[in-house]
Amino acid sequence: MNTPAATPILNISTYRFVTLADPEALRAQLQGNAAANQLKGTILLAEEGINLFLAGPAEGVRAFVDYLRADPCFADLVPKESWSATTPFQRLKVKVKREIIRMNHPSIRPQAGRAPSVSPAVLARWLVQGHDDAGRPVVTLDTRNAFEIDHGTFTGAIDWRIGKFSEFPDAVQAHRNQLDGKTIVSFCTGGIRCEKAAIYLQDIGLDHVYQLDGGILKYFEDTDGAPGWQGGCFVFDEREALGAQLTPVR
């Protein structure tokens, strides 16, 4: 990975499902602090929590994260980090939405309790073994959109070619037979989609469901993408896609 001296812009991504009483008031506060710290990117707020992708000078990013963590709702945030030579966003956007990741299933409420997760290290071991620790076959389920998957994914991952995340529940219903009797690991870029996906899978009665903790970016951070990953990981900024070393690939 490049050193911060060569790539002075710190990029962070993080999310937290937590009930926010007044997202609009919080929007104004975060807009002011992020702007004062010279940050660009996107912060999404909803009653169900926060989702953000930001970049800027390292001292500004860390000051903003400290500001967030001063709120008990966000005290345990652990952003995923990468570095770049320039800021990959044109402006700062702070928005209040109905959902921080749209699924259109109000009954799926991760703020009320997470689905079980599996760490990158454990998933890597399962992929090498070809099964989980109980001997069940493991399938990786890509919950991202088709154009993201085209940049890279796990070898053999299930890809239903969805165009947006709100199509995921219907895709599950159409292809449920691919999942029965297996250990399912849902995954996405940073964890937010696969967290909702895993809860949905549990709610429809599937057993042995996990989310990949921290998503693909955490898998890169902890394992350098090995074993099992092929290609890059699409990111929603001007870098387009990151390789296993968390640097841009084209």
N, C-alpha and C positions, 0 to 999 in steps of 0.2 A: 504494500500500500504506500502511496506517496506520503511524504512527510508534510506536516502543516506549513513548513517554511516554503515549500514549493506550491502548496495549494492552501492558501490562507483562509478560504471561506468554509465555515463549518455548516454542514447541512444536518438537520435533525428531522426525524419523523417519530410521532408517538400518538397514542390515543388512550382514552380511558372511558369505559362505560360507567357512568355514575350519574345519579339523578341531580340535575341542576335546577334550582328553584326559579332562577331568573336569568335565562341565557342572554336576553337583550341587554341587561345591565352589565353582565360579564363581557359581552361583546365590546362595549365602549371602553371598559377598563383594559382589556387585552389589546385593543387597537392602539390605544395611547401608549402603552408600555412597549409594544413591539416596534412601533414607529420611532419612539425615542431611542431604542436600541439599534436602529438602522437595519431592521429585519425586513425581508420580503418573503412572500410565499402565501400560504392559505391556512386559515384557522376556521374550522367548522364547529359550530356549537348547536346543541339541541337539548331537549329535556333529558335525553338518554346519555349525554356526555360530550366529549371533546375529541376532535381528530385534527392533527396539524402536520404540515410540512413547511419548514421554515429554513432560511439560510441567511447568513450575514457574518460579520466579524465575530471571531470566537468569543471575545469578551461580551459582546452584545447578546449572543445566543445564550451564553451561560447565565448572564444576568436575568434574561427573560425566564429561563427555566427555574432559577431560584425564586423569581417572583411568583411563578405558577405554584411551585411546591410550598410556598407559604400558606396557600389555601389548603385546608385539610382534605378537600376533595381530590387534590392532585399531589398529595405529599409523596406518594410512592411512584410517581412517573419516572420511567427510565428510558429516555429517548435513544433511538438508534442513531448512530453518527456516521457520517462520511465527510470527506473533504473534497473541495474543488477549487480550481484556479479563479473562477468567477462565480457570481451569484446566478444560479440557474432559474431565477424568477424575475419577471419584469416589474412587479408591484406587490404590495401587501393587500390581501383580501381577508376580511374577517366577517363571516356570515352566520346568521342563525337559520337553521334548516329544521324540517320536521324530523329527520333522522340524520345522524352523522354518517351513516352508510345506508342507503335506501334499500330496503327489502320488501316493504309493503306488507309486513306481517306483525302487527302491533303486539301479538302475544309473545313474540321473541324479545325478551328483555334481559340482555346480558348484565345489566346493572343489578339485577336481582340474584345473580349467581352465574359463574362461568361454567362452561363445559370443561371436562378434564383436558389437560394439555399434555403434550409430549415434548421434551426438550430436543433441540437439534442433535445433541450427542446420542440420545436414545434412538431417535429416528434413523440416524446414520448407521447405528448398530443393527437395527431391524432390517434396513435395506441390504446390508452385507449378509445378514443371516438368511434373508428371504422370508422371514416370518417374525412375529412378535415373541415375547418371552414365554407365552403360553402355547406356542406352536401354530397359532392361527396365521393364515396368509394376510399380508398387509397390502392395502391399496392406498396410494396417495391420490387425493381428489383435489384437482385444481379448481378453485372457486372464482378465478379471475375471468375477465372477458377474453374472447378469442384472439383479438389483436395483441393483447399482452402476452398470452401464451405463446404466440408465434415468435417472440423474442427468446424464449427459453422456458424449460420446465423440468420436472423430474422425469427420468427415463421411465416410460410405461405409465405415467400419470393419466388418470381419467380426465378427459377433456370433452365436455358436452357442447363446445362451440357456442356458449351463450354470448349475447351481445351486451348485456348489462346484468348487474347482480340481482335485480328484481326478478329475473327469469330463472334464477337458481331453484326455487321451490318446485316449479313446474318440471324442470329438467330432472330433479330427483324423482319425482313421481313417475316420469316416463322411463327412467332407467334404474329403478330401485333394485332390480334383479342383479345388477352388477355389484351391489354392495352387501347383499344378504350373506351372512355367515363369515364375513371378513372383519378384520380390524381396519377401521377407516381413519386416515389422517387427512383432515382438510387443511389446505394451506393457501396462502395468498401473499401479497407483497410484504405487509408489515404486521398482519395478525387480525385486523379489524373485520374483514369479510369472513375469514375462516372461523372466527369466534361465533358470529351469528349463524354461520352454516352448521357448525357442530351442534349448536343448541337445537336448530331445526331438525337435524338428523335424529337427535335423541328424542325430540318431541313426537316424531312419527313412528317411534318404536324400534329404531335400529340400536343394536348393542355394540359395545366396543368402539365407541366413537371418540376421537381425540382431535384437538386442533394443534397445529405446529406452533409452539410458543414463540412469539416474536416474528413469525412468518419467514419468508425467504431471506430477507435482509439479515435476520438474526442467524439463520442457517449459514449464510455466507460468513458472518462474523465469527461464528464458533467452529466451523468446519472447513472453511475455504471452498465450500460447495461440493466437497467429496465426502462420501460417494454419492452418486445418483443424479447430480444436477448436470444439465446440458444447456449451453447457451448463456444468455444474459437475463437480467430481471428488469422488465419495463418499470420506469418510474415516471411520475406525472410532473416532469419538469424538463428544462431544456437539455439535460444530459441524455435523455431518452431511455437509456438502459445502462445498468451497472453489471459488471462482471463479478466473479466470486471474490475478487480483491477489493470490492466496493469502489471501483474506478470505472469511468465511462467506457462502454464498448460501442462500436458502430458496425 
